[in-house]
């Protein structure tokens, strides 16, 4: 067989475009611009130049500037040739000033600024000589990712930055002020101070400290707002000085997610939803404790988990998303818990799952917590593994003994599990996860466990049924309810170090003993 040598330039335009679209536009421009006339025309196509990303992402999730040699070529040769095509730039704070001063960008309307420290961001928007002020009347869209070292970060920095952005960019219509790329978590802040007002903003993405901050934002400060995407750290009783009755006729899209459980869903969230008379798109993720309309009347008297008519009436008009609501009641605490969320589910966590969990497949979820006053049986854990195929962090809280311990016929696998917390559970759940006839743990999982229960389930670190899974644990926090006394078989001398036979039982494990 004869082999033909087909070069990139020999391919038809259609095939070449398919190949190049699998690369970043910066790679395409850097590799092809200047090679020949045909490749020049393809490289400067609007598909590769109107939305230009001049950053690179690392495996650690952080966003970095391009290497200096590549950045040199962009600033000196590439950007001046394509500057009129660029409508949106993705920049890293270290190289931002150099890129924006390389040429003029007459059609630039949007910037995404990644991985900027809080103090740097404040200086950027307050100093009149800053390059960002050149674009103050030009930008319509702005995305910012504020990063801050935990020991130096002050929560009110985000409020100050938020205020300065809207002060500088007076024509801004879209603002995404969202999560930190360094810690991959939301940096919640309060809207109350300083006062922020915008008459042009149409779409806002923001993470707020309390639900009251959300109400404050909607209390006449952004009258033209059409779409609001808000994550709140907690939903608590609102400040009475904040209006929660005025109609929000301009709002068409509302997204509200809260990771912590609220006790004031009826009195706070429901009135806000009633104000949105022209709402077309609703996306919720809320867990509510102790809702009387559901639990005290419906559940206890009728054993019916259907939400009350008021909630159903709110949700029935939103046909673009499926609203899921399921509830459970805890007799010991005399409290109920209701989960309300929109499908498709987009969050990376799902907390406080009980035996009433309806299932389905959640591709985006990486972190799950389980809690109930009734036992979790083997089949329930199988359902969890199937519903969350990419589960990485699992926390179980349940002190009720399993009723069908010997009925398990399948070995459950969690192929992506990285962290397991079973500290607040009884002995049966240690068996559930450590017995290799019930669960197959992946290698290098991190585990939080209680020493006495581990000792009991492993038959004082001798049982073969638990040896395989224990050998796969990479790191473990072993907690002690009280200081262990008289356990000389498992501890060495006065230092309290673990004995050699325990270390051999956990051959791959770094064990941290916590009193």
Secondary structure as UniProt FT lines:
FT   HELIX           8..10
FT   HELIX           13..20
FT   TURN            21..22
FT   HELIX           25..32
FT   TURN            33..35
FT   HELIX           37..43
FT   HELIX           46..49
FT   STRAND          51..53
FT   STRAND          55..57
FT   TURN            59..60
FT   STRAND          63..65
FT   HELIX           68..73
FT   HELIX           74..78
FT   HELIX           79..82
FT   TURN            83..85
FT   STRAND          88..92
FT   HELIX           93..100
FT   TURN            101..102
FT   TURN            106..107
FT   STRAND          110..117
FT   HELIX           118..126
FT   TURN            128..129
FT   HELIX           131..135
FT   TURN            136..138
FT   STRAND          141..147
FT   TURN            150..152
FT   HELIX           156..168
FT   TURN            170..171
FT   STRAND          174..177
FT   TURN            181..184
FT   STRAND          203..210
FT   HELIX           211..217
FT   TURN            218..221
FT   TURN            223..224
FT   STRAND          227..234
FT   TURN            240..241
FT   TURN            249..250
FT   STRAND          253..258
FT   HELIX           265..269
FT   HELIX           270..275
FT   TURN            277..278
FT   STRAND          281..289
FT   HELIX           293..299
FT   HELIX           300..302
FT   HELIX           309..315
FT   TURN            316..317
FT   STRAND          322..330
FT   TURN            331..334
FT   STRAND          335..343
FT   STRAND          349..353
FT   TURN            355..356
FT   STRAND          367..371
FT   HELIX           378..387
FT   TURN            389..390
FT   STRAND          393..398
FT   HELIX           405..407
FT   STRAND          412..413
FT   TURN            415..416
FT   STRAND          419..421
FT   TURN            423..424
FT   HELIX           427..434
FT   TURN            436..438
FT   STRAND          439..440
FT   TURN            443..444
FT   STRAND          445..450
FT   HELIX           451..457
FT   TURN            458..462
FT   TURN            465..466
FT   HELIX           467..471
FT   STRAND          473..479
FT   TURN            488..490
FT   STRAND          491..492
FT   TURN            493..496
FT   STRAND          497..498
FT   HELIX           500..505
FT   TURN            506..508
FT   STRAND          510..514
//
